[in-house]
């Protein structure tokens, strides 16, 4: 997804904009640009195709562009190919209005035709140029100022957007507006910042405002004024971001993802401690009461990507510990399903960013049906966090790499704790067993550290896979859910075609794909399913597959079947996914590095998918 940064204050804006945009590179982009105003009604716009490095070279790291008010953008192409013309910022014909935009304007063609009839010309293929010229049209037609012109444009625009706009007649001000796409505004020491994500401004301030849906904000030096769509001034409260600036830096690691893999013991421990107080699970901050839990009849877990695979694993845990019926749904499918949601049900939405478009739409659909909702999110004040009835915050901190690792692990922990709390409140497990499980949860961080100590051995094996064309991951039960995540890590990081299958499904078609030398990764951590999965391994080995086994210490007979084996520490089988996923993350990482790819920013992917 695209990135937005804006600044107005007493310092030179361009270096701040470039620094902020560099913190958003993880979101994926194909071009970049900045517009800076010097306070004398003169604006310089600099844009380039490709990486931010080129923009920095063009501007001497921003030093060559003077002015204390500006906006910047990294673009991920939706309308129009990657090019300098299509890069943001875009401006009105007379350059009096300048704009950057995240999102998609669905009716841009209709608006473009109407604006063309009013005398406007278009240089780019983008929907953003339509937005800025529509704002300019209303600004000039009614002469009622920036807030009025932006509000009128918002009413006409269909789709999603986060806008940052500068007007030549207001040289020290930035105006922002949003619908669906995320945006935060920070203030500190007489200066004001705006960005599409926290890391862009974290080194400058932790005090931020969250601009709401269909709202407008006027940014002045050290001051922000908010308006609703009816141009009425509204009040907002500052929120303090708890993340520290260092957590958004590499900290000596070669890549962000490697750092984030190594941060998992800490963030898992932090997430457990957030709801476990004095040895008991305390949901007072989450907001769900024991009475509400007792009355539940069904749980829907709705998510996308890795968060969906978290839901798959949690489904096994929750259904084993409770009598609840649990369904896991892809958010992009759930929002278009015509099913009736069960009475007294709970919809759990899992999203790292809290801004995932399909997940947010699913949340709103559930609420419209009168169903209680719970968000599992990592970003305080995000849209899902604000709109869900209850929120379980994962304490992963900023996750910069596009491919999730530590956020996935904290979501798993949240799912375990929810399952345990549900079972206890419904009197389906004893307090003694719950305490035993809590004690076991607290051993997971140390066990993850033990797995990370053996990463060189995984690296050695991964280096041999650099020329692989295909890979398959198999498992049963929770191991199948973890295989799905392992397969995703392989394909999104190393671009190796990879699929995951429930091991019992091999005979129903997938086994026809097995041929000499093809890699099959087998996950075997569930004691009751171990022998059956070994049988599936034997089946594919007899057809020429190269086998990697991933199992718990003690299952040493696996080496009779597997060509390479990775062991994880013993734990409660319900929690084994938190350990077995670590070697799979490392394998995806090391294969990508061996192939020379940009492991933190895989091609065609964005960190937060905020458009459909």
SEROMI-805699 format. One line per 5 residues: for each residue x, y negated, z negated of C-alpha. Coordinates in steps of 0.25 Angstrom, whole numbers, plus 5000, padded with zeros to 4 digits. Layout:
BEGIN
X Y Z ~ ...
! end
This chain:
BEGIN
5000 5000 5000 ~ 5004 4986 5002 ~ 5010 4977 4992 ~ 5008 4962 4988 ~ 5016 4953 4979
5014 4938 4977 ~ 5020 4927 4968 ~ 5018 4913 4964 ~ 5027 4906 4954 ~ 5039 4898 4953
5049 4908 4958 ~ 5052 4911 4972 ~ 5042 4921 4977 ~ 5048 4929 4988 ~ 5058 4936 4979
5047 4940 4970 ~ 5038 4944 4981 ~ 5049 4953 4987 ~ 5052 4959 4974 ~ 5038 4962 4971
5036 4968 4985 ~ 5048 4977 4983 ~ 5041 4983 4970 ~ 5029 4986 4979 ~ 5037 4994 4990
5033 5007 4984 ~ 5019 5004 4989 ~ 5023 5006 5004 ~ 5024 4996 5014 ~ 5029 4993 5029
5031 4978 5029 ~ 5032 4966 5019 ~ 5031 4951 5018 ~ 5030 4939 5009 ~ 5024 4925 5010
5030 4914 5001 ~ 5025 4900 4999 ~ 5035 4889 4995 ~ 5025 4879 4989 ~ 5026 4869 5000
5015 4876 5008 ~ 5026 4884 5016 ~ 5025 4899 5017 ~ 5035 4909 5022 ~ 5030 4923 5026
5041 4934 5028 ~ 5036 4948 5033 ~ 5043 4960 5038 ~ 5040 4975 5042 ~ 5047 4986 5034
5053 4986 5020 ~ 5054 4975 5010 ~ 5069 4974 5012 ~ 5067 4967 5025 ~ 5058 4957 5019
5069 4954 5008 ~ 5080 4953 5018 ~ 5071 4943 5027 ~ 5069 4934 5014 ~ 5083 4936 5007
5075 4943 4996 ~ 5065 4932 4996 ~ 5075 4921 4994 ~ 5073 4915 5008 ~ 5058 4914 5006
5055 4902 4996 ~ 5042 4899 4989 ~ 5036 4903 4975 ~ 5023 4909 4980 ~ 5022 4921 4989
5015 4934 4993 ~ 5022 4947 4998 ~ 5017 4960 5004 ~ 5022 4974 5008 ~ 5013 4980 5018
5009 4994 5021 ~ 5002 4994 5035 ~ 4987 4996 5036 ~ 4982 4987 5047 ~ 4993 4985 5057
5007 4991 5059 ~ 5019 4987 5050 ~ 5025 4974 5056 ~ 5029 4960 5052 ~ 5016 4955 5058
5007 4964 5049 ~ 5015 4962 5037 ~ 5010 4953 5026 ~ 5008 4942 5022 ~ 4998 4937 5032
4993 4923 5034 ~ 4982 4915 5040 ~ 4985 4908 5054 ~ 4990 4896 5048 ~ 4998 4903 5037
4990 4896 5026 ~ 4985 4909 5020 ~ 4994 4920 5018 ~ 4991 4934 5012 ~ 4996 4948 5009
4986 4960 5007 ~ 4985 4974 5002 ~ 4973 4983 5007 ~ 4965 4984 5019 ~ 4954 4975 5025
4944 4984 5031 ~ 4937 4974 5039 ~ 4949 4966 5044 ~ 4945 4968 5059 ~ 4932 4962 5057
4938 4950 5049 ~ 4949 4949 5059 ~ 4939 4947 5071 ~ 4931 4936 5063 ~ 4944 4929 5059
4949 4929 5074 ~ 4936 4923 5078 ~ 4939 4912 5068 ~ 4952 4909 5075 ~ 4962 4917 5067
4973 4925 5073 ~ 4979 4938 5069 ~ 4994 4942 5070 ~ 4994 4955 5062 ~ 4986 4968 5062
4983 4967 5047 ~ 4970 4966 5039 ~ 4978 4956 5030 ~ 4979 4945 5041 ~ 4964 4946 5042
4963 4944 5026 ~ 4972 4932 5026 ~ 4965 4925 5038 ~ 4951 4928 5032 ~ 4956 4921 5019
4961 4909 5027 ~ 4948 4909 5035 ~ 4940 4907 5022 ~ 4950 4898 5016 ~ 4949 4888 5028
4934 4889 5030 ~ 4930 4886 5016 ~ 4941 4879 5010 ~ 4938 4884 4996 ~ 4952 4889 4993
4960 4903 4992 ~ 4950 4910 4982 ~ 4938 4907 4990 ~ 4944 4911 5003 ~ 4950 4924 4998
4937 4927 4991 ~ 4929 4925 5004 ~ 4939 4934 5012 ~ 4938 4945 5001 ~ 4923 4945 5003
4925 4948 5018 ~ 4936 4958 5017 ~ 4933 4973 5016 ~ 4944 4982 5011 ~ 4954 4981 5000
4964 4970 4998 ~ 4974 4963 4989 ~ 4977 4949 4994 ~ 4988 4939 4991 ~ 4985 4926 4998
4993 4912 4999 ~ 4987 4899 5004 ~ 4995 4888 5009 ~ 4987 4878 5001 ~ 4990 4885 4988
5005 4887 4989 ~ 5008 4892 4975 ~ 4996 4902 4974 ~ 4993 4916 4978 ~ 4978 4921 4979
4975 4936 4978 ~ 4963 4945 4980 ~ 4960 4960 4979 ~ 4950 4970 4983 ~ 4955 4985 4979
4970 4983 4982 ~ 4978 4980 4969 ~ 4984 4967 4965 ~ 4990 4962 4952 ~ 4994 4948 4948
5005 4945 4938 ~ 5009 4932 4930 ~ 5021 4928 4923 ~ 5028 4915 4919 ~ 5021 4906 4928
5021 4915 4940 ~ 5011 4924 4947 ~ 5013 4937 4954 ~ 5003 4946 4962 ~ 5006 4960 4967
4999 4973 4972 ~ 5006 4981 4961 ~ 5013 4979 4948 ~ 5027 4983 4951 ~ 5028 4970 4961
5027 4961 4949 ~ 5031 4969 4937 ~ 5045 4962 4936 ~ 5038 4949 4935 ~ 5026 4951 4926
5018 4961 4919 ~ 5006 4952 4917 ~ 4996 4954 4928 ~ 4982 4952 4932 ~ 4974 4962 4940
4966 4956 4951 ~ 4952 4963 4952 ~ 4945 4968 4964 ~ 4939 4956 4973 ~ 4946 4946 4965
4955 4934 4969 ~ 4967 4928 4961 ~ 4974 4915 4962 ~ 4989 4916 4959 ~ 4996 4903 4954
5009 4902 4947 ~ 5007 4910 4934 ~ 4992 4909 4935 ~ 4981 4918 4941 ~ 4966 4915 4943
4957 4926 4947 ~ 4944 4925 4955 ~ 4933 4934 4959 ~ 4927 4936 4973 ~ 4917 4925 4969
4929 4915 4967 ~ 4926 4914 4952 ~ 4938 4914 4943 ~ 4939 4926 4934 ~ 4948 4930 4922
4959 4941 4922 ~ 4967 4946 4911 ~ 4982 4949 4912 ~ 4987 4963 4911 ~ 5001 4967 4907
5008 4978 4915 ~ 5015 4987 4906 ~ 5025 4993 4917 ~ 5039 4987 4915 ~ 5046 4982 4927
5057 4992 4926 ~ 5047 5003 4929 ~ 5045 4998 4943 ~ 5060 4999 4946 ~ 5068 5011 4950
5077 5011 4937 ~ 5089 5018 4944 ~ 5081 5029 4951 ~ 5083 5030 4966 ~ 5068 5029 4969
5056 5025 4961 ~ 5050 5039 4962 ~ 5062 5046 4956 ~ 5061 5036 4944 ~ 5046 5038 4943
5048 5053 4943 ~ 5057 5051 4931 ~ 5048 5042 4924 ~ 5037 5053 4923 ~ 5041 5057 4909
5039 5043 4904 ~ 5026 5040 4911 ~ 5020 5053 4907 ~ 5024 5051 4892 ~ 5018 5037 4893
5005 5041 4899 ~ 5003 5052 4889 ~ 5006 5042 4877 ~ 4996 5032 4883 ~ 4984 5041 4879
4990 5051 4869 ~ 4990 5044 4855 ~ 4994 5052 4842 ~ 4994 5065 4850 ~ 4979 5063 4855
4974 5058 4868 ~ 4968 5044 4866 ~ 4960 5039 4878 ~ 4955 5026 4871 ~ 4963 5018 4882
4958 5027 4893 ~ 4944 5024 4888 ~ 4938 5038 4890 ~ 4930 5043 4877 ~ 4929 5057 4872
4914 5056 4874 ~ 4915 5051 4888 ~ 4925 5063 4891 ~ 4915 5073 4884 ~ 4904 5068 4894
4912 5071 4906 ~ 4907 5081 4916 ~ 4916 5080 4927 ~ 4929 5073 4931 ~ 4933 5068 4945
4948 5064 4947 ~ 4950 5055 4959 ~ 4963 5051 4965 ~ 4972 5050 4977 ~ 4986 5056 4980
4994 5060 4968 ~ 4984 5055 4959 ~ 4974 5065 4965 ~ 4984 5076 4963 ~ 4985 5072 4948
4970 5074 4948 ~ 4971 5088 4954 ~ 4981 5092 4942 ~ 4972 5085 4932 ~ 4960 5093 4937
4966 5106 4933 ~ 4970 5101 4919 ~ 4956 5094 4916 ~ 4948 5106 4921 ~ 4957 5115 4912
4955 5107 4900 ~ 4941 5103 4901 ~ 4927 5108 4907 ~ 4927 5096 4916 ~ 4925 5097 4931
4936 5089 4938 ~ 4936 5085 4952 ~ 4948 5079 4959 ~ 4945 5070 4971 ~ 4953 5062 4981
4949 5047 4979 ~ 4949 5045 4994 ~ 4938 5056 4995 ~ 4931 5054 4982 ~ 4927 5040 4986
4920 5045 4998 ~ 4914 5057 4992 ~ 4898 5057 4991 ~ 4898 5066 4978 ~ 4891 5063 4965
4900 5062 4953 ~ 4895 5070 4941 ~ 4889 5063 4929 ~ 4898 5061 4917 ~ 4910 5062 4926
4923 5055 4926 ~ 4931 5050 4938 ~ 4946 5049 4936 ~ 4954 5041 4946 ~ 4969 5043 4946
4978 5032 4953 ~ 4992 5027 4950 ~ 4989 5013 4955 ~ 4975 5012 4951 ~ 4972 5006 4964
4971 5018 4974 ~ 4960 5014 4983 ~ 4953 5027 4984 ~ 4954 5030 4970 ~ 4948 5016 4966
4937 5018 4976 ~ 4934 5032 4969 ~ 4934 5025 4955 ~ 4924 5015 4960 ~ 4915 5026 4966
4915 5034 4953 ~ 4911 5021 4945 ~ 4900 5018 4955 ~ 4895 5032 4952 ~ 4895 5029 4938
4906 5039 4934 ~ 4916 5036 4924 ~ 4930 5033 4929 ~ 4944 5035 4924 ~ 4957 5029 4930
4971 5036 4929 ~ 4979 5024 4934 ~ 4993 5019 4932 ~ 4991 5004 4934 ~ 4985 4996 4923
4974 4986 4929 ~ 4973 4994 4942 ~ 4960 4994 4949 ~ 4956 5009 4945 ~ 4961 5005 4931
4952 4993 4930 ~ 4940 5000 4936 ~ 4940 5014 4930 ~ 4932 5016 4917 ~ 4944 5022 4910
4959 5022 4913 ~ 4970 5031 4910 ~ 4983 5023 4913 ~ 4995 5032 4917 ~ 5008 5025 4912
5016 5028 4924 ~ 5021 5014 4926 ~ 5024 5008 4940 ~ 5026 5019 4950 ~ 5033 5014 4962
5036 5026 4971 ~ 5024 5028 4980 ~ 5024 5043 4977 ~ 5018 5044 4963 ~ 5026 5052 4952
5025 5046 4938 ~ 5010 5041 4940 ~ 5006 5055 4945 ~ 5012 5061 4932 ~ 5005 5051 4923
4992 5054 4930 ~ 4994 5069 4927 ~ 4996 5065 4912 ~ 4984 5057 4912 ~ 4976 5068 4918
4981 5078 4908 ~ 4977 5068 4896 ~ 4963 5066 4902 ~ 4961 5081 4903 ~ 4966 5083 4889
4957 5072 4883 ~ 4945 5077 4891 ~ 4947 5091 4886 ~ 4949 5086 4871 ~ 4937 5077 4871
4928 5087 4877 ~ 4933 5097 4867 ~ 4938 5107 4878 ~ 4952 5108 4872 ~ 4956 5107 4857
4963 5096 4851 ~ 4975 5105 4848 ~ 4976 5109 4863 ~ 4976 5094 4867 ~ 4987 5091 4857
4995 5102 4863 ~ 4993 5097 4877 ~ 4997 5083 4873 ~ 5010 5088 4867 ~ 5013 5095 4880
5010 5083 4888 ~ 5021 5076 4880 ~ 5031 5086 4884 ~ 5028 5083 4899 ~ 5038 5070 4900
5049 5078 4894 ~ 5047 5090 4904 ~ 5046 5080 4916 ~ 5060 5075 4911 ~ 5065 5090 4911
5060 5092 4926 ~ 5067 5079 4930 ~ 5080 5084 4925 ~ 5080 5095 4935 ~ 5077 5085 4947
5090 5088 4954 ~ 5086 5102 4956 ~ 5073 5098 4963 ~ 5081 5088 4971 ~ 5090 5099 4976
5078 5107 4981 ~ 5071 5094 4987 ~ 5083 5091 4995 ~ 5082 5104 5002 ~ 5067 5100 5006
5071 5088 5014 ~ 5069 5095 5028 ~ 5056 5101 5023 ~ 5044 5099 5032 ~ 5033 5105 5024
5031 5109 5009 ~ 5019 5115 5001 ~ 5016 5115 4987 ~ 5007 5125 4980 ~ 5002 5127 4966
4989 5131 4959 ~ 4981 5123 4949 ~ 4989 5112 4943 ~ 5001 5116 4951 ~ 4992 5114 4964
4989 5100 4959 ~ 5004 5097 4957 ~ 5008 5103 4970 ~ 4999 5093 4977 ~ 5007 5082 4971
5020 5088 4974 ~ 5016 5090 4988 ~ 5012 5075 4989 ~ 5025 5071 4983 ~ 5033 5079 4994
5025 5074 5006 ~ 5024 5059 5001 ~ 5039 5058 4997 ~ 5046 5067 5007 ~ 5036 5067 5019
5036 5082 5019 ~ 5023 5089 5023 ~ 5018 5095 5010 ~ 5005 5101 5005 ~ 5001 5107 4992
4991 5119 4991 ~ 4985 5126 4980 ~ 4993 5139 4980 ~ 4981 5148 4981 ~ 4977 5141 4994
4989 5145 5002 ~ 4983 5157 5008 ~ 4971 5148 5013 ~ 4979 5142 5024 ~ 4992 5134 5019
5001 5147 5019 ~ 5000 5146 5034 ~ 5009 5134 5033 ~ 5020 5142 5026 ~ 5033 5145 5034
5048 5147 5032 ~ 5054 5137 5023 ~ 5042 5129 5020 ~ 5043 5123 5005 ~ 5032 5128 4996
5032 5122 4982 ~ 5024 5130 4972 ~ 5020 5124 4958 ~ 5018 5135 4947 ~ 5016 5129 4933
5002 5135 4930 ~ 5004 5148 4923 ~ 4991 5154 4927 ~ 4993 5151 4942 ~ 5008 5154 4942
5008 5168 4948 ~ 4998 5165 4959 ~ 5006 5153 4964 ~ 5018 5162 4964 ~ 5011 5171 4973
5008 5160 4982 ~ 5023 5157 4982 ~ 5026 5171 4986 ~ 5016 5169 4998 ~ 5022 5157 5004
5037 5162 5001 ~ 5034 5175 5009 ~ 5030 5165 5021 ~ 5044 5158 5020 ~ 5041 5146 5011
5052 5140 5002 ~ 5046 5140 4988 ~ 5048 5130 4977 ~ 5042 5134 4964 ~ 5038 5124 4953
5035 5130 4940 ~ 5037 5130 4925 ~ 5049 5135 4917 ~ 5048 5150 4914 ~ 5042 5154 4928
5056 5158 4933 ~ 5050 5169 4941 ~ 5046 5159 4951 ~ 5060 5159 4956 ~ 5058 5172 4962
5048 5166 4972 ~ 5052 5151 4973 ~ 5065 5146 4981 ~ 5066 5135 4971 ~ 5060 5133 4958
5057 5121 4949 ~ 5053 5122 4934 ~ 5045 5113 4925 ~ 5044 5114 4910 ~ 5033 5122 4904
5020 5114 4900 ~ 5005 5116 4899 ~ 5001 5120 4913 ~ 4991 5109 4913 ~ 5002 5099 4912
5012 5106 4922 ~ 5009 5097 4933 ~ 5016 5085 4926 ~ 5029 5093 4927 ~ 5028 5101 4940
5025 5088 4948 ~ 5039 5082 4944 ~ 5047 5092 4952 ~ 5038 5090 4964 ~ 5040 5074 4963
5055 5076 4963 ~ 5054 5085 4975 ~ 5046 5076 4983 ~ 5056 5064 4979 ~ 5069 5072 4982
5064 5077 4995 ~ 5060 5063 4999 ~ 5074 5058 4995 ~ 5081 5069 5002 ~ 5074 5065 5015
5078 5050 5013 ~ 5064 5045 5012 ~ 5059 5032 5004 ~ 5054 5041 4992 ~ 5047 5029 4985
5040 5024 4997 ~ 5035 5036 5006 ~ 5031 5032 5019 ~ 5016 5028 5022 ~ 5013 5029 5007
5009 5018 4997 ~ 5009 5018 4982 ~ 4995 5013 4980 ~ 4984 5016 4990 ~ 4975 5005 4989
4968 5006 5003 ~ 4959 5017 5008
! end
